[in-house]
Amino acid sequence: MDFDTVWARVLPEDAVSLSGTPVLVVLGVALVAVAFGPLWTVLRLGVTLVHELGHALVGVLSGRRFTGFVLRGDMSGHAVTVGPARGPGRVLTTWAGYPAPALVGALLVVLAARGWSAPVLTGVLVLLVAALLRVRSVLTAAVVLGVLLGAGALWWAAGGELQAQVVVAAGVALLVGAWRHLGAVLGAPRRGTSDPEVLARLTRVPTVLWNVTFVLACLFASWVVGTTVLRAAGLLA
């Protein structure tokens, strides 16, 4: 293995064909995977991983210090960032969790459709290696390692077209998973610990309005994914 070989796995591929029937098949597989109970039990941990890393990334960008995170089997998790107890940074960090899977999913679909699956996978690998240093439970480590190994195998061994199809499927799964997570928090009894309730305490803006912002973010991501997939399939000009 030399530098040129590795670098070739990082560059985008303009010749990747992601169109027509394969796009619709990938879309269908992703939707079935998220809707099928046993598969969703596993996939939801990946959605929670993106949720918690969304908190972490926005926290770091807001000037906070990310110290660790955990994932739990019941679809919950917790990311710890250190900084001021109130203020814009804390609000942005708290808000970022629920929209993160939807927005990341939309970004994955758009980039894959443009032949950028290899750079995306490279970025994912770097992010997961960094996240591995902050895991705080065995389950969290297992999930991060599992995603890391899967993404690494796809990055190294798969061709550009297969990479694009898998990245699109992952993006769609994250989007649908984001809606499922959001539906769970909207339908859950009030316990004072959910992100929208924490945001309400931090800002005195009602919980329902924070929930509206989550819905709007997911709707925007859905529009982006829908138009991208339909164009790739040749069903939209």
C-alpha positions as CSV (number, residue, x, y, z in Angstrom):
1,M,0.0,0.0,0.0
2,D,1.5,3.4,-1.0
3,F,0.3,7.0,-0.7
4,D,-1.0,7.2,-4.2
5,T,-3.3,4.1,-3.6
6,V,-4.6,5.6,-0.4
7,W,-5.1,9.0,-1.9
8,A,-7.1,7.5,-4.8
9,R,-9.6,6.3,-2.2
10,V,-10.1,9.8,-1.0
11,L,-10.8,11.7,-4.3
12,P,-14.3,12.1,-5.7
13,E,-15.3,10.1,-8.8
14,D,-17.0,12.2,-11.5
15,A,-17.8,9.1,-13.5
16,V,-20.0,7.5,-10.8
17,S,-23.5,6.7,-12.2
18,L,-26.2,7.0,-9.6
19,S,-29.5,7.1,-11.5
20,G,-32.6,5.3,-12.5
21,T,-33.8,2.0,-11.0
22,P,-30.8,1.5,-8.7
23,V,-31.7,4.7,-6.8
24,L,-35.2,3.6,-6.3
25,V,-34.0,0.1,-5.1
26,V,-31.6,1.7,-2.6
27,L,-34.4,4.0,-1.4
28,G,-36.7,1.0,-0.9
29,V,-34.1,-1.0,0.9
30,A,-33.4,1.9,3.3
31,L,-37.1,2.4,4.0
32,V,-37.7,-1.3,4.7
33,A,-34.7,-1.5,7.0
34,V,-35.9,1.4,9.1
35,A,-39.5,0.1,9.2
36,F,-38.6,-3.5,10.0
37,G,-38.6,-3.9,13.8
38,P,-35.5,-6.2,14.3
39,L,-33.4,-4.1,11.9
40,W,-34.6,-0.8,13.4
41,T,-33.4,-2.0,16.8
42,V,-29.9,-2.1,15.5
43,L,-30.1,0.9,13.1
44,R,-31.5,3.2,15.7
45,L,-28.2,3.0,17.6
46,G,-26.6,4.6,14.5
47,V,-29.2,7.3,14.5
48,T,-28.6,8.0,18.2
49,L,-24.8,8.0,17.5
50,V,-25.3,10.8,14.9
51,H,-27.7,12.6,17.4
52,E,-25.1,12.7,20.1
53,L,-22.2,13.6,17.8
54,G,-24.4,16.4,16.6
55,H,-24.5,17.8,20.1
56,A,-20.7,17.3,20.4
57,L,-19.7,18.9,17.1
58,V,-21.9,21.9,17.5
59,G,-20.7,22.2,21.1
60,V,-17.1,22.3,20.0
61,L,-17.9,24.8,17.2
62,S,-19.6,26.9,19.9
63,G,-16.5,27.0,22.0
64,R,-17.4,24.2,24.4
65,R,-15.3,21.2,25.3
66,F,-16.5,17.8,24.4
67,T,-15.5,15.3,27.1
68,G,-17.5,12.1,26.3
69,F,-20.7,10.4,25.3
70,V,-22.7,7.3,25.9
71,L,-25.4,5.4,23.9
72,R,-28.1,3.2,25.5
73,G,-30.0,0.4,24.0
74,D,-33.4,2.2,24.5
75,M,-32.5,4.7,21.8
76,S,-31.4,7.3,24.3
77,G,-27.9,8.7,24.8
78,H,-26.0,11.5,26.4
79,A,-23.1,13.8,25.2
80,V,-21.2,15.9,27.7
81,T,-19.8,19.3,26.7
82,V,-18.2,21.6,29.2
83,G,-18.8,25.3,29.1
84,P,-21.1,28.1,30.4
85,A,-24.4,26.7,31.8
86,R,-26.4,29.2,29.8
87,G,-26.0,31.3,26.7
88,P,-26.1,30.8,22.9
89,G,-23.4,28.0,22.9
90,R,-25.4,25.9,25.3
91,V,-28.6,26.5,23.4
92,L,-27.1,25.6,20.0
93,T,-25.5,22.5,21.5
94,T,-28.7,21.3,23.0
95,W,-30.7,22.1,19.9
96,A,-28.4,20.2,17.5
97,G,-29.2,16.7,18.5
98,Y,-32.6,16.0,17.0
99,P,-32.0,17.7,13.6
100,A,-28.5,16.2,13.2
101,P,-29.5,12.8,11.7
102,A,-31.9,14.4,9.2
103,L,-29.4,17.1,8.1
104,V,-26.5,14.7,8.0
105,G,-28.6,12.3,6.0
106,A,-29.5,15.0,3.5
107,L,-25.9,16.0,3.1
108,L,-24.9,12.3,2.5
109,V,-27.5,11.9,-0.2
110,V,-26.5,15.1,-2.0
111,L,-22.8,14.4,-1.9
112,A,-23.2,10.8,-3.0
113,A,-25.3,11.8,-5.9
114,R,-22.5,14.1,-7.0
115,G,-19.8,11.5,-6.8
116,W,-18.4,12.5,-3.5
117,S,-18.9,9.2,-1.6
118,A,-15.2,8.6,-1.1
119,P,-14.4,11.9,0.5
120,V,-17.5,11.5,2.6
121,L,-16.4,8.1,3.8
122,T,-12.9,9.5,4.6
123,G,-14.5,12.2,6.7
124,V,-16.7,9.7,8.5
125,L,-13.7,7.6,9.3
126,V,-11.7,10.5,10.8
127,L,-14.7,11.6,12.8
128,L,-15.3,8.1,14.2
129,V,-11.7,7.6,15.2
130,A,-11.9,10.9,17.1
131,A,-15.2,9.9,18.6
132,L,-13.8,6.6,19.8
133,L,-11.5,8.5,22.2
134,R,-14.6,9.9,23.9
135,V,-16.7,6.8,24.4
136,R,-17.8,6.2,28.0
137,S,-19.5,2.7,27.8
138,V,-18.9,-0.7,26.3
139,L,-22.1,-0.4,24.1
140,T,-20.9,3.0,22.8
141,A,-17.5,1.6,21.9
142,A,-19.1,-1.4,20.2
143,V,-21.4,0.8,18.1
144,V,-18.6,3.2,17.1
145,L,-16.3,0.3,16.2
146,G,-19.0,-1.5,14.2
147,V,-19.7,1.6,12.2
148,L,-16.0,2.4,11.8
149,L,-15.2,-1.1,10.5
150,G,-18.2,-1.1,8.1
151,A,-17.3,2.4,6.8
152,G,-13.7,1.4,6.5
153,A,-14.4,-1.7,4.5
154,L,-16.7,0.3,2.2
155,W,-14.1,3.0,1.8
156,W,-11.3,0.6,0.9
157,A,-12.8,-2.3,-0.9
158,A,-15.9,-1.1,-2.7
159,G,-16.2,0.6,-6.1
160,G,-17.5,4.1,-6.5
161,E,-21.0,3.0,-7.6
162,L,-21.5,0.7,-4.6
163,Q,-20.1,3.4,-2.3
164,A,-22.6,5.9,-3.6
165,Q,-25.5,3.5,-3.2
166,V,-24.7,2.6,0.4
167,V,-24.1,6.2,1.3
168,V,-27.5,7.2,-0.2
169,A,-29.1,4.3,1.7
170,A,-27.4,5.5,4.9
171,G,-28.6,9.0,4.3
172,V,-32.2,8.0,3.8
173,A,-32.1,5.7,6.9
174,L,-30.8,8.6,9.0
175,L,-33.5,10.9,7.7
176,V,-36.3,8.4,8.4
177,G,-34.7,7.6,11.7
178,A,-34.6,11.2,12.6
179,W,-38.4,11.4,12.1
180,R,-38.8,8.3,14.3
181,H,-36.7,9.8,17.1
182,L,-38.6,13.1,16.8
183,G,-41.9,11.2,16.9
184,A,-40.8,9.4,20.1
185,V,-39.9,12.7,21.9
186,L,-43.1,14.4,20.7
187,G,-45.2,11.5,22.0
188,A,-43.3,10.9,25.3
189,P,-44.7,12.0,28.6
190,R,-43.0,15.2,30.0
191,R,-40.2,14.3,32.3
192,G,-38.2,17.5,32.1
193,T,-35.1,15.9,30.7
194,S,-35.7,15.9,26.9
195,D,-33.8,18.3,24.7
196,P,-36.9,20.6,23.9
197,E,-37.7,20.8,27.7
198,V,-34.1,21.7,28.5
199,L,-34.2,24.3,25.8
200,A,-37.4,25.7,27.2
201,R,-35.7,26.1,30.6
202,L,-32.7,27.7,29.1
203,T,-34.6,30.3,27.0
204,R,-38.1,30.5,28.4
205,V,-39.3,29.8,24.8
206,P,-42.1,27.2,25.1
207,T,-41.3,23.5,24.4
208,V,-43.8,23.4,21.6
209,L,-41.9,26.1,19.6
210,W,-38.6,24.2,19.9
211,N,-40.4,21.1,18.7
212,V,-41.6,23.1,15.7
213,T,-38.0,24.0,14.8
214,F,-37.1,20.3,14.9
215,V,-40.0,19.5,12.6
216,L,-39.0,22.3,10.2
217,A,-35.4,21.1,10.1
218,C,-36.5,17.6,9.3
219,L,-38.9,18.9,6.6
220,F,-36.1,20.8,5.0
221,A,-33.9,17.7,5.0
222,S,-36.8,15.6,3.6
223,W,-37.3,18.1,0.7
224,V,-33.5,18.0,-0.1
225,V,-33.4,14.2,-0.1
226,G,-36.7,13.9,-2.0
227,T,-35.7,16.2,-4.8
228,T,-32.2,14.7,-5.0
229,V,-33.4,11.2,-5.3
230,L,-36.2,12.0,-7.7
231,R,-33.7,13.8,-10.0
232,A,-31.2,11.0,-9.8
233,A,-34.0,8.6,-10.7
234,G,-35.0,10.7,-13.7
235,L,-38.4,11.5,-12.3
236,L,-37.8,15.2,-11.7
237,A,-36.2,17.7,-14.1
